[in-house]
């Protein structure tokens, strides 16, 4: 069974949503089976910004991760996993609302990965002891927060790939 791949939207006030929209516009076949975990209105605004000449970029609201597998190419499937803001988040400005939305999307992705409903990867680890295989511990520095772990090759990696918490 192929699980859909979740992509968190990033900071609603930043460039993350536009980068995701460009990826769906420019490489639709590479993103088949992927969906965005975030806010539909934010992704619709990003799609309007990056929409190419004569190439429409629709954004589809999906009800569950598995629905992403049926979405046609050049359509951005979005699963609404964050509370929509009362007013649109202003672009390019630091905002607590945008930060909360980004954090909620990452939190949802981590929980979805543990529940095995999607192949979402998140830097947040499961807190259940049985899901934490022994991993080398590294001290946190300002550049590497404690929720991240470096692999032996010093690349970012998921140290809990077998997490199956419900």
ABEGO torsion letter per residue (X at the ends): XBBBBBBBAEBAABAAAAAAAAAAAABAAAABGBBBBEBAAAAAAAAAAABBBGBBBBBBBBABAAAAAABBBGBBBBBBABBBBABBBBBGBBBAAAAAAAAAAAAAAAAAAAAGABABBBABBBABAAABBBBBBBBBBAABBAABBBBAAGBBBBABAABABX
